[in-house]
Amino acid sequence: MLLCWVSTPVSASSSLAQMEQFLTGMQSLQASFEQSVLDPQQQLAARSQGVFYMQRPGRFRWDYSEPDEQQIIADGRQIWLLDPELEQVSVQSQSSALQGTPAMFLIGGDPVEKHFEVVDIGDSQGFAWVELIPRDKESQFIRVLLAFHDNLLQRMEMTDTFGQVTRFQFYDIQQNPTLKPSLFVFERPAYYDLYER
């Protein structure tokens, strides 16, 4: 799922204005997604898809459906990763796991500038792009790219310290839907192994 280069114009508002509008008006979000992972040589290493849910403050959920089922749930205190194929669950502190990631401001509501250097890199590929550089030197990411169109986050690209790139494309986006609280409550199957990080 490589980004397509197109020449269609984007909204007249700046990239930073679109990001601010998106963050200011958002309390919840639901979207389908496609995720691709590129190795340091920019070769496709993995591809997956599913549905993403987010509820402020502090909660999100990724339901992966292909190629394998997985579930990631942030309940406000911890992040749970469920792997049905391995019949195991891992859990870790949400605050430490999200340090230096886009999830910090997407679900937390802190000003973006508190955790990132923010760069408006303008219009390209039909989107308005913003670059985020984590201020935390311990972050696992060195840069994050966000692409907006019509004040909605359409794409996200994260480059980690090893040069691996993870790209997300969002579609069927619903801003501020009513989400059931149970979506963000994790219940571990009794027979699954539990690993704490």
N, C-alpha and C positions, 0 to 999 in steps of 0.2 A: 504494500500500500504506500507507494511513493507519492509525495505531494505533486499535484498536477499544476503545471505552470499555465496560467490563463491570463488574458489581458483585460478581463472585465473590470470596470471601475468599482471601487468600494464607496461606502458612504463618505460624505464630505467631512464628517467629524474625524478628528485625529484619533490615532490608535489609543492614546492615553485617555481621551474622553470616552471612547467606547468601552474601555476596560472599567473606568470609573462608573459609567452608567450601568454596566453589567453587575458590578459588585454592589452598588448602592441599592439597586432595585431587587436584589435576589435574597429570598429567604429559603427557598427550596428549589431543587432542580431534578429533572429526570431526563435521561437521554440514552439512546442506543450508542454503542461505540465499536470501533474497530481499532485494534492495537497492533502495532508492528514493532519489532525490536531489530535494530541493525547492529552488527558487531563493529569493532573499531575499524575494520576495513570497509564499512558501509555495505556489507552483504546482509541480506535478510536472514535473520536467525530464527525468528518465531513470528507467528501471526495468530491473533485470537480476536474474539468478539463477545459481546454481551450487552448488559444493561447496567447503567450507573444511576444511583440515587444519592442525593445530598440534602441534608436538612441542617440549617443553622439553629443553634450553635453546636458545632463539634461532632456532627454525625455524617457518615457516608456509608455506602454499600456498593461493591462491585460484584455483579453476578456474571461470571464467565460461563458461556454456554458451548463455545467451540474454540479449539478442537477438544478440550477437556473441560469438564465442569469444575469450577472452583468458586469460592466465595470469600470476599474480604469485607469485614464489617468493623467500622469504627463506632463505638457506642458512647463516646465522650470521655472515656477513661482509658480504654484499651482497644487494641486492634487485633481482631481475630482472623486467622486464615484457615479456611477449611478446605481440605483436599480429599474428596470422596474416593479417588482412586487409591490413595495410600491409607485411607481411613485414619487420618491424623489431623490434629488441630494444633496450630502454634499461636501464641499470644504474646504481645509485648506492650509496653507503655505507649500510649498514643502520643504523648508530648515528645518523647525522644524519637519515636519512629518517624514523625512528620517534620522534624527539624530540617529547615532548608528546602522544603518541598512546596509546590504550589498549594497543596491542601491546607497549609497553615493559614493562608488568607482567604481561601475559598470557603472554608467552614468556620474559621475563627473570627473573622470580622476585623482583625487588626489592619491598620494601614499597610499597604503593600510595602511602602518605603521603610517600614520598621525592620523588615527582614531581608529586603532585596534592594540592590541598585536597579533602578528602572530606566530603560532606554526605549524611546519611541523610534522604531526602525522603519516606520512608514508603511506604504502600501506595496504589496507584492502578491502575485498569484491570486488576485481577487480578494485579498483580505487585508485588514489593518493589523500590523504586527507589533508586539511589544516583547522586548528581551528583558529577562530578570536574571540578575547575577546575585546569588546568595551572599549575604554579609557574613554568615556563619562559616568560618574556615573549615569546620568539621563536617559540613554538608556533604552528602554523597553525590551531589550534583554540582556541576560547574556553571551551567546555564540552563535557562528554561525559556522557550519561545511560546508565546500565546498568539493565536490568530482570531480576530473578531470580525464579524459581519453582522450588520444591523443590530449592534450592541449585544450580540450573543457570542459566547466562546464556541468556536467551531473546531479548532485544532489546538493541540498542545504537543510540544516536543521537548524532551528532557535529555540532556547529555550528562552522563555520569563521569566520575573521575577516571574511569578506565577507557573512556572514549566510546562507550556503548550508548546508542541513541534509542529512546523509546518514544514512539509517536502515537498519538491518539487522534482519531477523527470522530466527531460527534454528529449525530443526526437524529431526526425525530425528537428534537429538543423541546421540552416543556419547562417553561420558567414558572416557578411558584405553584406547582401542583400541590394538592392536598395528599400527603403521604402518611400511611399508617405508621404509628410509632413502633409497631412490632417489626417493621423492616430493619430496625437498627438494634434489635435485641438478639443476641446470639445465644443459642442453646446447643451445647455440645452433645452429640450422640454418645450414649453411655459407653459404647464399645470402641470409640475412637481414642487413640493415644493423644496425650496432651504434652506439648513442648513449650516451656516458658523461656523467652529470650531475655 
